[in-house]
Amino acid sequence: MDIYNERKVFSRITKSSCGSQLPQYFLITPKLITGLEYHPDTKVLVILNGPYNILQAEWDVDTFVAKRQKLI
């Protein structure tokens, strides 16, 4: 599927599955699609696995956010 249609599908899935009394939806993908619009009720979970990942003791969200803000 091309990037345009992937964004459309993601938007429709998000709108139809966010909010109270609505079903959960899990999107599992090996690709990272940038610039997606998320519903305020969307919860994003990133699962990393492999020998080159950061150790849990080294995981510091504040440091990652600060580095990202310097790039902007």
C-alpha positions in Angstrom: 0.0 0.0 0.0 1.3 3.5 -0.8 2.0 6.1 1.9 -1.1 8.2 1.0 -3.5 5.3 1.4 -1.7 4.1 4.6 -2.3 7.5 6.2 -6.0 7.4 5.1 -6.5 3.9 6.5 -4.8 4.8 9.8 -7.0 7.9 10.1 -10.2 6.0 9.6 -9.1 3.2 12.0 -8.2 5.8 14.6 -11.5 7.7 14.3 -13.6 4.6 14.5 -11.8 3.0 17.5 -11.0 5.9 19.8 -13.3 7.0 22.6 -15.2 5.3 25.4 -17.5 2.4 24.6 -15.5 1.6 21.4 -13.3 -1.4 20.6 -9.6 -1.5 20.9 -7.4 -1.7 17.9 -3.8 -2.8 17.7 -1.6 -1.8 14.7 1.5 -3.9 14.4 3.9 -2.8 11.6 7.6 -3.1 10.8 7.4 0.3 9.0 7.4 3.7 10.6 5.0 6.1 9.0 5.9 9.7 9.8 3.5 12.6 10.2 0.4 10.7 11.3 -2.4 12.5 13.0 -3.4 10.9 16.3 -6.7 11.1 18.1 -6.4 12.5 21.6 -7.4 9.1 23.0 -4.7 7.3 21.1 -2.1 5.5 23.1 1.2 4.7 21.3 3.3 1.8 22.6 6.7 1.1 21.0 8.2 -2.4 21.5 11.8 -2.8 20.7 13.5 -6.1 20.5 17.0 -7.2 19.4 20.7 -7.1 20.4 21.3 -3.4 19.5 18.6 -1.9 21.8 19.3 0.4 24.7 19.4 -1.3 28.1 16.5 -0.5 30.4 18.9 1.2 32.9 20.0 3.6 30.2 16.5 4.5 29.0 15.8 8.2 29.9 12.8 9.7 28.2 13.7 13.3 29.3 17.1 13.0 27.6 15.6 11.6 24.4 13.0 14.5 24.3 15.7 17.1 25.0 17.9 15.8 22.1 14.9 15.7 19.8 14.0 19.3 20.7 17.5 20.5 19.8 17.1 19.1 16.3 13.9 21.0 15.7 
